[in-house]
């Protein structure tokens, strides 16, 4: 038996996590210096949070330190369970490395137990959809190692693409790897961004106007999606529900997926991409991350 674990960046609905006994380790964040965590996405008031950011509230985040991983993982191992941890991309956060440090210590203490860590190369539902996959495969009776192997392969085909309303949040956090691609653009130029092969955020296209950027997200989906009718597609938004609904309608136009899971960005990942961000996550054929 094994326990599926993730962090709050996975952005999954609280009811789904509780119903499937998924352990969630929270990222801390700070609003004007006050510390918070968000384990209940259903109770998170995104409109107020992102509204405060628009008004200039200072939001910062911190990685999960090794001790926090130890505190959560050790009792699970003591119960005789193995662990599958599915975490935020190492390309945008040092938290995954902290999980590795904790796992190394725990493996020495519990040599009979298995601890498998998955660097999703993504965030938000780019991480969350892999958690859902792990949950479903576990329910089917698959072994820890088989589930781990599937996730390690799938992460390279899980497309993470998005557009932002204002690049200042990514610029401030230093999480945009090819800022020079965007510098100098003016007047309603909206970038399309993605998680690349290393899980880093890069811009790969520029569109004039928000509506065209949203339409291009759908166009890329049509070009790269794999077996749409068999998969759950994810949409995450930072206080722009109408845009999320419009994108969902576009996805259903040519290649309707089995299901669309739409969530509001949780505060940690959302604070780095900023209000107005709209993101799309889906299983793609090879080559999506190098588009």
Buried (B, 14 or more C-beta within 10 A) or exposed (E): EBBBBBBBBBBBBBEBBEEBEBBBBBBBBBBEEEEBEBEBBEEBEBEEBBEBBEEEEEBBBBBBBBEBBBEBBBEBBEEEBBBBBBBBBBBBBEBBBBBBBBBEBBEEEBEEBBBBBBBBBBBBBBBBBBBBBBBEBBEEEBEBEEBBEBBBEBBEBBBBBBBBBBBEBBBBBEBBBBBEBBEEBEEEBBBBBBBBEBBBBBBBBBBEEBEBBBBBBBEBBEEBBBEBEEBBBBBBBBBBEEBBBBBBEBBBEEBEBEEBBBBBBBBBBBBBBBBBBBBBBBBBEEEBBEB
